[in-house]
Amino acid sequence: MVKQKKISRASSVFGENKAQAESFFSASALRNEQRAQAEAVFRLMIDSVVGLAILLIIVGLINYFNAQIIAQSKNDFITVVKSSVSASNGSVITSSGDLTFARGFGVDGLDAQNWTQISEKCFHFVSSASEGSIKIIDDTKAEFTQTLSIKVYSKCVPDQSCNPYDPENSCCMQCTISFGKKLE
């Protein structure tokens, strides 16, 4: 009888544990656990999409403001050239600060002619920047091979020996536009 009591008592203990195990691993408990895991994955996915959207907005703003800086620099450059032509007394006109030019930007005498109505032959370009960042071609064209912020100087002086009717010597004003190299 003692042995049977022990067995029945053991089975009742194991029975309780079995009941607890069944309630712990019941179908509803497993569904709740799976639902919680699914919700966590879904929240992570939503957080990732929101983070990506914020990153794209920030990158877009940076690109927008860089484009605005480059556009303003081009306008300031045109103003410096026009101001030196208007002064035409040999004074050096300097940009108020460094101007930023994008890689691939190019300017030549024809551009300056369009801005000032002076022959393209009257404009010369010089640079103090390293050979790799600005290419000066035949003293008549400047090309930027990389994005660069640089100070711009421009100086126009009258040429008394000019003959407006002679195509070889028709520049009555000689203008020098310098990128980074201070003019005197």
Backbone bond lengths (Angstrom), bond angles and torsions (degrees), N, CA, C in turn:
res aa  C-N    CA-C-N  psi(-1)  N-CA   C-N-CA  omega(-1)  CA-C   N-CA-C  phi
1 M - - - 1.422 - - 1.513 110.56 -
2 V 1.281 115.80 -37.45 1.454 119.00 179.63 1.532 109.02 -63.90
3 K 1.333 115.10 -40.15 1.440 118.47 -178.63 1.515 110.23 -65.07
4 Q 1.272 118.37 -38.83 1.438 121.95 -178.37 1.526 110.37 -68.96
5 K 1.339 117.69 -36.36 1.459 121.35 177.58 1.523 109.90 -62.95
6 K 1.333 114.12 -41.18 1.455 117.48 179.87 1.523 110.28 -63.81
7 I 1.315 117.14 -40.66 1.465 120.63 -178.62 1.518 109.61 -67.10
8 S 1.309 116.91 -44.50 1.458 118.63 -178.92 1.538 110.38 -66.63
9 R 1.317 114.50 -36.15 1.471 118.09 177.92 1.513 110.38 -67.22
10 A 1.322 117.94 -41.61 1.463 121.97 178.43 1.515 109.97 -64.73
11 S 1.300 117.40 -42.03 1.456 118.80 -179.14 1.526 110.28 -67.71
12 S 1.331 116.39 -33.02 1.454 117.80 178.18 1.539 110.79 -69.50
13 V 1.338 117.22 -36.32 1.482 120.28 176.33 1.513 109.25 -66.35
14 F 1.347 115.84 -47.26 1.464 118.57 178.56 1.517 110.91 -65.67
15 G 1.290 116.53 -32.02 1.461 120.95 177.86 1.515 110.63 -64.74
16 E 1.331 116.41 -41.93 1.465 120.41 177.60 1.518 109.64 -63.99
17 N 1.339 116.51 -46.18 1.462 119.76 178.88 1.518 111.04 -61.76
18 K 1.314 115.92 -38.39 1.451 119.71 179.10 1.521 109.72 -65.38
19 A 1.303 116.13 -40.54 1.464 119.83 178.69 1.524 110.26 -65.30
20 Q 1.330 115.90 -41.30 1.465 119.41 177.56 1.515 110.48 -64.67
21 A 1.299 117.00 -42.14 1.461 120.75 179.31 1.511 110.21 -63.60
22 E 1.305 117.62 -41.46 1.452 119.81 179.68 1.521 110.55 -65.82
23 S 1.346 117.35 -39.24 1.459 118.65 179.53 1.536 110.88 -70.46
24 F 1.314 117.54 -32.62 1.467 121.05 178.46 1.522 111.32 -70.17
25 F 1.302 115.81 -40.01 1.454 120.09 -178.68 1.526 111.48 -103.42
26 S 1.290 117.20 27.33 1.452 119.41 -178.78 1.526 109.46 -67.42
27 A 1.279 116.41 163.77 1.464 122.41 -177.02 1.523 110.84 -60.20
28 S 1.318 117.59 -40.80 1.464 119.36 -178.86 1.525 111.08 -68.38
29 A 1.342 116.20 -36.70 1.464 118.90 178.58 1.520 110.31 -66.07
30 L 1.316 117.18 -40.73 1.459 120.22 178.48 1.525 110.46 -66.13
31 R 1.309 117.06 -40.06 1.468 119.71 178.28 1.518 110.63 -63.40
32 N 1.320 117.51 -40.22 1.464 120.66 177.96 1.524 110.83 -63.36
33 E 1.312 116.61 -41.16 1.467 120.71 179.05 1.531 110.44 -65.24
34 Q 1.305 117.26 -42.78 1.462 120.85 178.91 1.528 110.44 -66.19
35 R 1.317 116.39 -39.26 1.458 120.28 178.66 1.534 110.32 -63.44
36 A 1.310 116.78 -41.86 1.468 121.10 179.16 1.525 110.59 -63.18
37 Q 1.334 116.15 -41.80 1.464 119.42 178.34 1.525 110.41 -65.86
38 A 1.305 117.81 -41.57 1.461 121.62 179.28 1.526 110.53 -63.99
39 E 1.326 116.62 -41.32 1.459 120.06 177.99 1.526 111.26 -63.86
40 A 1.309 117.27 -38.77 1.466 120.71 179.18 1.526 110.41 -64.23
41 V 1.310 117.08 -42.29 1.464 120.73 178.03 1.519 110.17 -65.16
42 F 1.307 117.07 -42.83 1.457 121.50 179.45 1.524 111.11 -63.03
43 R 1.327 117.15 -43.57 1.474 120.98 177.28 1.513 111.34 -62.61
44 L 1.329 116.78 -40.05 1.462 120.97 177.73 1.528 110.43 -63.03
45 M 1.322 116.78 -40.84 1.452 120.67 178.50 1.530 110.85 -64.75
46 I 1.304 117.57 -43.59 1.467 121.48 178.72 1.533 110.01 -63.81
47 D 1.320 117.62 -44.48 1.465 120.94 178.23 1.523 110.68 -60.92
48 S 1.315 117.88 -38.19 1.461 121.64 178.67 1.525 110.88 -65.03
49 V 1.314 117.13 -43.13 1.467 121.20 179.37 1.527 110.36 -64.78
50 V 1.311 117.52 -42.43 1.465 121.14 178.03 1.534 110.26 -63.78
51 G 1.324 117.06 -43.54 1.462 120.65 178.11 1.518 111.80 -61.94
52 L 1.317 117.72 -41.69 1.463 121.99 178.07 1.524 110.77 -64.43
53 A 1.330 116.76 -41.03 1.465 120.28 178.14 1.527 111.09 -62.48
54 I 1.310 117.46 -42.37 1.471 120.80 178.22 1.521 110.36 -64.02
55 L 1.311 117.30 -42.74 1.467 121.48 178.34 1.521 110.88 -61.27
56 L 1.324 117.89 -43.50 1.465 120.97 178.90 1.522 111.72 -64.23
57 I 1.309 117.06 -37.24 1.467 120.27 177.01 1.524 110.27 -64.62
58 I 1.308 118.08 -43.47 1.465 121.88 -179.97 1.527 110.39 -63.71
59 V 1.333 117.43 -45.79 1.467 120.66 179.21 1.526 110.27 -62.69
60 G 1.320 117.28 -40.72 1.459 121.06 177.59 1.519 112.18 -61.72
61 L 1.322 116.88 -41.64 1.470 120.63 178.19 1.523 111.65 -64.84
62 I 1.317 116.45 -41.34 1.469 119.74 178.67 1.526 110.21 -61.87
63 N 1.326 116.58 -45.79 1.468 120.01 178.57 1.519 111.81 -62.97
64 Y 1.319 116.99 -40.03 1.462 121.32 179.11 1.531 110.76 -61.63
65 F 1.336 116.54 -48.19 1.456 119.10 -177.78 1.524 111.99 -68.98
66 N 1.323 118.02 -34.15 1.470 119.83 174.60 1.519 110.61 -63.48
67 A 1.317 117.88 -41.34 1.468 121.40 178.01 1.528 110.46 -63.82
68 Q 1.330 116.92 -37.90 1.465 120.15 178.24 1.526 111.31 -66.42
69 I 1.320 117.17 -38.90 1.470 121.34 178.84 1.525 109.43 -64.05
70 I 1.319 117.26 -43.56 1.468 121.12 -179.29 1.527 110.62 -66.33
71 A 1.332 117.51 -42.21 1.466 120.61 178.76 1.534 110.74 -63.95
72 Q 1.324 117.08 -42.42 1.464 119.91 178.68 1.520 111.27 -66.01
73 S 1.327 116.90 -36.78 1.465 120.59 178.22 1.524 110.97 -63.46
74 K 1.323 116.78 -40.58 1.472 119.84 178.28 1.529 109.99 -63.23
75 N 1.338 117.29 -43.11 1.466 120.63 177.75 1.524 111.16 -62.74
76 D 1.326 117.10 -41.21 1.472 120.55 177.89 1.526 110.73 -64.95
77 F 1.328 117.15 -37.54 1.464 121.35 178.27 1.534 110.11 -62.35
78 I 1.326 116.98 -45.71 1.463 120.98 178.51 1.531 110.17 -61.11
79 T 1.328 116.88 -40.44 1.466 121.27 178.42 1.521 111.30 -62.71
80 V 1.337 117.54 -41.25 1.473 121.00 178.61 1.526 110.07 -61.57
81 V 1.331 117.12 -44.82 1.476 120.92 -179.22 1.527 110.16 -64.86
82 K 1.326 117.27 -46.73 1.469 120.50 179.71 1.532 111.35 -62.26
83 S 1.321 116.91 -39.58 1.466 120.78 -179.10 1.519 111.17 -65.61
84 S 1.323 117.20 -38.73 1.466 119.05 -179.85 1.524 110.76 -69.48
85 V 1.323 117.81 -34.22 1.467 120.72 176.52 1.524 109.45 -68.68
86 S 1.321 117.48 -40.77 1.468 120.86 179.08 1.518 111.36 -64.58
87 A 1.332 116.36 -39.85 1.469 119.80 179.87 1.526 109.58 -69.81
88 S 1.292 118.96 -47.68 1.476 127.78 177.75 1.526 114.96 38.41
89 N 1.314 116.54 32.61 1.463 120.37 179.63 1.527 111.14 -116.10
90 G 1.309 116.21 11.75 1.458 119.94 179.72 1.510 114.37 90.37
91 S 1.333 117.20 -1.07 1.461 118.66 178.52 1.530 109.21 -76.52
92 V 1.314 114.74 147.23 1.457 120.86 -178.83 1.525 108.69 -89.64
93 I 1.303 115.30 126.44 1.459 121.62 175.83 1.527 106.63 -100.40
94 T 1.324 115.52 130.07 1.465 120.92 -175.16 1.520 109.69 -119.59
95 S 1.322 115.84 144.00 1.467 119.10 174.34 1.522 108.39 -65.42
96 S 1.319 116.39 148.23 1.462 120.53 -175.97 1.525 112.16 -66.29
97 G 1.295 117.72 -23.19 1.463 122.80 178.33 1.515 108.35 -159.08
98 D 1.300 115.91 -171.07 1.458 118.87 177.01 1.520 109.31 -68.44
99 L 1.319 115.38 136.32 1.455 121.24 175.28 1.518 108.00 -101.46
100 T 1.309 116.87 143.60 1.458 122.02 -177.63 1.518 109.27 -105.35
101 F 1.331 115.27 122.87 1.454 121.65 179.00 1.520 108.67 -116.46
102 A 1.323 115.48 136.25 1.469 120.90 -177.98 1.517 110.42 -79.62
103 R 1.306 114.46 154.58 1.461 120.35 174.19 1.526 107.56 -58.31
104 G 1.319 116.16 133.27 1.457 121.32 -179.49 1.519 113.42 96.33
105 F 1.333 118.22 -11.83 1.467 120.44 177.56 1.519 108.64 -67.11
106 G 1.300 115.08 135.28 1.458 119.93 177.33 1.511 110.24 -136.89
107 V 1.297 115.98 148.32 1.461 121.60 177.91 1.524 107.34 -140.92
108 D 1.323 115.52 141.41 1.463 119.42 177.71 1.525 109.52 -140.20
109 G 1.323 114.87 -177.33 1.453 119.82 -178.06 1.512 113.22 -61.57
110 L 1.327 117.02 -31.77 1.468 119.95 179.63 1.527 110.79 -65.50
111 D 1.332 116.93 -39.32 1.468 119.83 175.36 1.525 110.04 -60.83
112 A 1.326 116.16 -47.32 1.465 120.44 -179.72 1.532 110.51 -63.18
113 Q 1.325 116.90 -36.69 1.470 120.40 177.25 1.526 110.38 -61.80
114 N 1.318 117.05 -42.56 1.467 120.67 178.96 1.522 112.01 -63.28
115 W 1.325 117.77 -32.88 1.460 121.24 -179.09 1.525 112.21 -80.07
116 T 1.344 117.10 -30.05 1.469 120.09 -168.40 1.518 115.36 -121.16
117 Q 1.319 118.52 -11.93 1.467 123.58 -177.04 1.532 113.13 66.18
118 I 1.315 117.13 25.56 1.470 123.07 174.28 1.522 106.62 -110.52
119 S 1.311 117.45 144.51 1.458 121.80 -176.01 1.522 112.26 -54.06
120 E 1.326 114.74 142.38 1.465 120.38 -179.49 1.525 112.34 -61.64
121 K 1.320 117.63 -23.49 1.469 121.55 -179.52 1.528 112.26 -70.83
122 C 1.306 116.34 -14.45 1.465 120.99 -175.90 1.532 113.29 -87.67
123 F 1.317 117.93 -2.24 1.458 121.93 -177.03 1.522 110.63 -109.40
124 H 1.338 114.97 135.02 1.472 121.62 179.05 1.525 108.06 -130.79
125 F 1.318 115.67 144.05 1.465 121.34 -176.53 1.523 110.30 -117.31
126 V 1.328 115.32 138.75 1.463 122.05 174.87 1.523 108.37 -135.31
127 S 1.336 115.47 161.72 1.459 119.47 -178.99 1.516 110.24 -151.27
128 S 1.324 115.33 147.76 1.461 120.26 172.88 1.519 110.39 -106.73
129 A 1.318 116.36 -1.96 1.469 120.16 -178.25 1.523 109.42 -69.44
130 S 1.308 115.13 158.91 1.460 119.38 -179.60 1.523 109.87 -60.15
131 E 1.302 115.88 153.81 1.456 122.05 -176.28 1.523 112.36 -55.03
132 G 1.315 117.60 -31.83 1.452 120.26 -176.06 1.514 114.85 -77.42
133 S 1.321 119.92 -17.31 1.454 120.52 -173.72 1.527 113.99 -99.12
134 I 1.325 118.20 -33.50 1.467 121.64 176.50 1.526 107.82 -133.45
135 K 1.319 114.81 128.76 1.467 119.42 174.75 1.518 108.04 -103.75
136 I 1.331 115.91 122.40 1.457 120.91 173.65 1.532 105.91 -98.90
137 I 1.312 115.80 120.47 1.463 120.79 -175.84 1.521 108.79 -107.64
138 D 1.321 115.77 115.84 1.473 123.49 177.25 1.522 113.23 49.97
139 D 1.303 117.34 31.14 1.464 121.61 176.43 1.530 113.24 65.45
140 T 1.348 117.11 4.14 1.465 119.80 -174.24 1.522 113.55 -119.04
141 K 1.323 117.38 -4.58 1.458 120.57 -177.98 1.518 109.77 -148.66
142 A 1.328 115.58 142.47 1.467 121.70 175.78 1.522 108.02 -123.14
143 E 1.331 115.59 130.64 1.465 121.75 177.55 1.514 109.16 -125.83
144 F 1.320 116.29 133.88 1.460 122.09 178.32 1.520 108.91 -93.05
145 T 1.312 116.46 121.84 1.464 121.07 -179.32 1.524 111.85 -94.28
146 Q 1.317 116.75 -5.53 1.465 121.91 174.07 1.519 107.85 -154.04
147 T 1.315 116.84 158.94 1.457 120.51 177.72 1.526 108.14 -66.08
148 L 1.331 114.92 132.88 1.461 119.46 -171.56 1.525 109.96 -147.24
149 S 1.326 116.40 139.00 1.466 122.39 171.43 1.516 107.24 -105.96
150 I 1.323 115.94 124.28 1.464 120.06 -172.96 1.530 109.80 -152.96
151 K 1.305 116.65 151.01 1.454 122.13 177.30 1.536 108.73 -80.19
152 V 1.328 116.67 143.84 1.461 121.76 -178.22 1.526 109.16 -117.92
153 Y 1.337 115.15 136.03 1.464 122.82 177.39 1.519 108.34 -122.64
154 S 1.311 116.28 144.58 1.461 119.86 177.18 1.524 108.82 -143.01
155 K 1.331 114.70 140.66 1.470 120.09 -177.67 1.521 108.23 -145.43
156 C 1.322 116.76 130.78 1.460 122.35 176.89 1.529 108.75 -123.43
157 V 1.320 115.66 132.23 1.469 121.43 178.86 1.527 108.65 -126.90
158 P 1.326 116.21 141.46 1.464 119.02 177.73 1.528 110.59 -67.95
159 D 1.317 116.56 145.88 1.466 122.62 177.82 1.528 106.96 -114.31
160 Q 1.339 116.26 106.15 1.464 121.64 -175.42 1.530 112.29 -71.53
161 S 1.336 116.29 -18.64 1.465 118.36 -177.15 1.527 112.74 -90.24
162 C 1.301 116.95 12.71 1.468 119.20 -176.59 1.527 110.96 -78.68
163 N 1.316 114.80 156.76 1.449 122.31 173.81 1.526 105.90 -131.48
164 P 1.321 118.04 105.82 1.457 119.92 -175.02 1.533 113.77 -59.45
165 Y 1.333 117.27 -18.09 1.462 120.59 -178.01 1.518 112.72 -95.41
166 D 1.331 116.46 -6.56 1.466 121.18 179.11 1.534 108.56 -98.61
167 P 1.356 118.01 114.87 1.463 119.18 -176.85 1.529 113.54 -61.74
168 E 1.311 119.12 -24.54 1.465 122.63 -179.62 1.524 112.32 -80.64
169 N 1.317 116.84 -26.11 1.469 120.15 -175.47 1.530 110.26 -133.52
170 S 1.343 117.04 47.96 1.461 120.06 -174.22 1.529 113.29 -95.59
171 C 1.307 118.15 2.89 1.469 120.48 -179.76 1.517 110.23 -84.90
172 C 1.313 115.76 104.24 1.459 120.31 177.54 1.525 111.18 -86.80
173 M 1.318 116.28 0.29 1.456 122.31 175.99 1.530 107.27 -145.15
174 Q 1.308 117.05 128.68 1.467 122.26 177.55 1.525 108.24 -105.66
175 C 1.312 115.32 124.73 1.467 120.07 -177.88 1.521 109.56 -118.15
176 T 1.330 114.49 135.01 1.459 121.51 176.09 1.520 107.76 -117.35
177 I 1.331 115.17 128.70 1.462 121.50 177.56 1.527 106.55 -114.79
178 S 1.312 115.50 123.30 1.458 120.81 -174.15 1.526 110.84 -119.63
179 F 1.317 114.63 135.72 1.464 121.64 175.55 1.520 108.50 -105.05
180 G 1.333 115.65 101.45 1.447 121.36 175.96 1.518 115.27 87.98
181 K 1.296 118.47 -21.88 1.468 121.60 -178.17 1.532 108.16 -96.45
182 K 1.334 114.32 118.42 1.467 119.90 -177.18 1.537 109.62 -67.72
183 L 1.310 115.27 131.65 1.455 120.67 178.64 1.527 109.52 -93.36
184 E 1.302 115.23 151.66 1.481 119.49 178.48 1.496 110.70 -116.36
